[in-house]
């Protein structure tokens, strides 16, 4: 069979990292995820601002942020263009840990689930199970970086003379631990594990399936195929993960104690704003995940190709 993640492998070779070492897989995954993060974090900042914005009351003022482009424009105008990259440092920390682990561990976990004597393509449900497992494990380690990233992105324009609550990512870890306790760095762990295990499974399994279908239809294993597969993975991940992503952003961005946890946030959001609130920020979320997946998978394919050519 042909590999969905790189050049055609020998028969029964694995779908990801077929001729790349385990450490090489981790390094390639971490680099590709970090590069994609740097390219797309302005869209993520817009998504977080939209998700944290509550519903407008009838007869009340219009919401501050409206739409992906409008939100980015408002942030840039009020806080400067650099504010769109708020949270980039913890974002890179997150991708080095989470991006490396979720993709680097995918093959070993999938092989464990399928068994050493398996012959032929791995069933889709086992690909999904492997993706959910590595996504959950990876974010359990990297969750503090996600919390700091959301807190920094959520901080809007401050009045003159008011210092930033979190002057830097490294300072933020210490401030949160000191003021709220070390365990607070894992605030929102439940929705974060739920979101990232689901989205990881959706991304990896759908990329694998879409790419395999395109190759079977006669497309070459090149950039057009990678682009279409990445967009497909981003769309599936957005549809599946948007509700839990909204809850995750709200729980992690909650420094005022509005929510008592994952389920409390779900109930209050549904009651106060309606079910549609769980898809608030869908367009920027898809813009973020779609573009992120395209950049990440394109980079990953090229990095692994270069590593194979050099027998790394």
GILINGI-V146432 format. One record per backbone hydrogen bond with DSSP energy under -0.5 kcal/mol. CO is the residue of the C=O (numbers start at 0). NH is the residue of the N-H. E is the energy in kcal/mol with one decimal. If there is no record, write none. Layout:
co: {CO & CO}
nh: {NH & NH}
e: {E & E}
//
This chain:
co: {9 & 14 & 16 & 20 & 21 & 22 & 23 & 24 & 25 & 26 & 27 & 28 & 29 & 30 & 31 & 32 & 33 & 34 & 35 & 36 & 39 & 39 & 40 & 41 & 42 & 43 & 44 & 45 & 46 & 47 & 48 & 56 & 66 & 67 & 68 & 69 & 70 & 71 & 72 & 73 & 74 & 74 & 75 & 79 & 80 & 81 & 82 & 84 & 86 & 87 & 88 & 89 & 90 & 91 & 92 & 93 & 93 & 94 & 96 & 97 & 98 & 99 & 100 & 102 & 102 & 104 & 105 & 106 & 107 & 108 & 109 & 110 & 114 & 122 & 122 & 123 & 124 & 125 & 126 & 127 & 128 & 129 & 130 & 131 & 132 & 133 & 134 & 135 & 136 & 137 & 138 & 141 & 141 & 142 & 143 & 144 & 145 & 146 & 147 & 148 & 149 & 150 & 153 & 158 & 160 & 164 & 167 & 168 & 169 & 170 & 171 & 172 & 173 & 174 & 175 & 175 & 176 & 180 & 181 & 182 & 183 & 185 & 187 & 188 & 189 & 190 & 191 & 192 & 193 & 194 & 195 & 196 & 197 & 198 & 199 & 200 & 201 & 202 & 203 & 204 & 205 & 206 & 207 & 208 & 209 & 210 & 211 & 212 & 213 & 214 & 219 & 221 & 222 & 223 & 224 & 225 & 226 & 227 & 228 & 229 & 230 & 231 & 232 & 233 & 234 & 235 & 236 & 237 & 240 & 241 & 242 & 243 & 244 & 245 & 246 & 247 & 248 & 249 & 250 & 252 & 260 & 261 & 262 & 263 & 264 & 265 & 266 & 267 & 268 & 268 & 269 & 273 & 274 & 275 & 276 & 278 & 280 & 281 & 282 & 283 & 284 & 285 & 286 & 287 & 288 & 289 & 290 & 291 & 292 & 293 & 294 & 295 & 296 & 297 & 298 & 299 & 300 & 301 & 302 & 303 & 304 & 305 & 306 & 307 & 311}
nh: {12 & 4 & 19 & 24 & 25 & 26 & 27 & 28 & 29 & 30 & 31 & 32 & 33 & 34 & 35 & 36 & 37 & 38 & 39 & 40 & 42 & 43 & 44 & 45 & 46 & 47 & 48 & 49 & 50 & 51 & 52 & 59 & 70 & 71 & 72 & 73 & 74 & 75 & 76 & 77 & 78 & 79 & 79 & 82 & 83 & 84 & 85 & 87 & 90 & 91 & 92 & 93 & 94 & 95 & 96 & 97 & 98 & 99 & 100 & 101 & 102 & 103 & 104 & 105 & 106 & 108 & 109 & 110 & 111 & 112 & 113 & 114 & 117 & 125 & 126 & 127 & 128 & 129 & 130 & 131 & 132 & 133 & 134 & 135 & 136 & 137 & 138 & 139 & 140 & 141 & 142 & 144 & 145 & 146 & 147 & 148 & 149 & 150 & 151 & 152 & 153 & 154 & 155 & 161 & 162 & 166 & 171 & 172 & 173 & 174 & 175 & 176 & 177 & 178 & 179 & 180 & 180 & 183 & 184 & 185 & 186 & 188 & 191 & 192 & 193 & 194 & 195 & 196 & 197 & 198 & 199 & 200 & 201 & 202 & 203 & 204 & 205 & 206 & 207 & 208 & 209 & 210 & 211 & 212 & 213 & 214 & 215 & 216 & 218 & 217 & 221 & 225 & 226 & 227 & 228 & 229 & 230 & 231 & 232 & 233 & 234 & 235 & 236 & 237 & 238 & 239 & 240 & 241 & 244 & 245 & 246 & 247 & 248 & 249 & 250 & 251 & 252 & 253 & 253 & 254 & 264 & 265 & 266 & 267 & 268 & 269 & 270 & 271 & 272 & 273 & 273 & 276 & 277 & 278 & 279 & 281 & 284 & 285 & 286 & 287 & 288 & 289 & 290 & 291 & 292 & 293 & 294 & 295 & 296 & 297 & 298 & 299 & 300 & 301 & 302 & 303 & 304 & 305 & 306 & 307 & 308 & 309 & 311 & 310 & 20}
e: {-2.1 & -0.8 & -1.0 & -2.7 & -2.2 & -2.5 & -2.8 & -2.5 & -2.6 & -2.5 & -2.3 & -2.5 & -2.1 & -2.4 & -2.1 & -2.0 & -2.1 & -1.7 & -1.7 & -1.4 & -0.9 & -1.3 & -2.5 & -1.8 & -2.2 & -2.5 & -2.2 & -2.2 & -2.3 & -2.2 & -0.9 & -2.0 & -2.4 & -2.3 & -2.5 & -2.4 & -2.6 & -2.4 & -2.4 & -2.6 & -2.7 & -0.5 & -1.3 & -1.6 & -1.8 & -1.7 & -1.7 & -1.9 & -1.8 & -2.5 & -2.3 & -2.7 & -2.1 & -2.4 & -1.9 & -3.5 & -0.7 & -1.1 & -2.2 & -2.9 & -1.3 & -2.2 & -2.3 & -0.5 & -0.6 & -2.3 & -2.5 & -2.8 & -1.8 & -2.2 & -2.4 & -1.9 & -1.4 & -0.9 & -1.6 & -2.5 & -2.0 & -2.3 & -2.4 & -2.5 & -2.1 & -2.6 & -2.1 & -2.2 & -2.5 & -2.5 & -2.0 & -1.6 & -1.2 & -1.9 & -1.5 & -1.1 & -1.2 & -2.3 & -2.2 & -1.9 & -2.4 & -2.5 & -2.4 & -2.2 & -2.3 & -0.9 & -0.6 & -2.1 & -0.6 & -0.5 & -2.1 & -1.7 & -1.2 & -2.7 & -2.7 & -2.1 & -2.4 & -2.8 & -2.6 & -0.6 & -1.0 & -1.2 & -1.9 & -1.9 & -2.0 & -1.5 & -2.1 & -3.2 & -2.5 & -3.0 & -2.7 & -2.4 & -1.8 & -3.0 & -2.1 & -1.9 & -2.6 & -3.0 & -2.6 & -2.2 & -1.7 & -2.4 & -2.2 & -2.6 & -3.2 & -2.5 & -2.2 & -2.2 & -2.3 & -2.5 & -2.3 & -1.5 & -2.3 & -1.3 & -2.2 & -2.1 & -2.8 & -2.3 & -2.4 & -2.4 & -2.3 & -2.3 & -2.3 & -2.3 & -2.4 & -2.3 & -2.3 & -2.0 & -2.4 & -2.2 & -2.6 & -2.0 & -2.1 & -2.3 & -1.8 & -2.4 & -2.5 & -2.1 & -2.8 & -2.6 & -2.0 & -0.5 & -0.7 & -1.1 & -2.1 & -2.0 & -2.6 & -2.6 & -2.5 & -2.3 & -2.6 & -2.7 & -2.3 & -0.6 & -1.1 & -1.6 & -1.9 & -1.7 & -1.6 & -1.5 & -2.3 & -3.0 & -3.1 & -2.6 & -3.2 & -3.4 & -1.6 & -2.8 & -2.6 & -2.1 & -2.7 & -3.0 & -2.7 & -2.2 & -2.4 & -3.0 & -2.7 & -1.9 & -2.9 & -2.6 & -1.9 & -2.3 & -2.3 & -2.5 & -2.2 & -1.0 & -3.3 & -1.5 & -0.6}
//
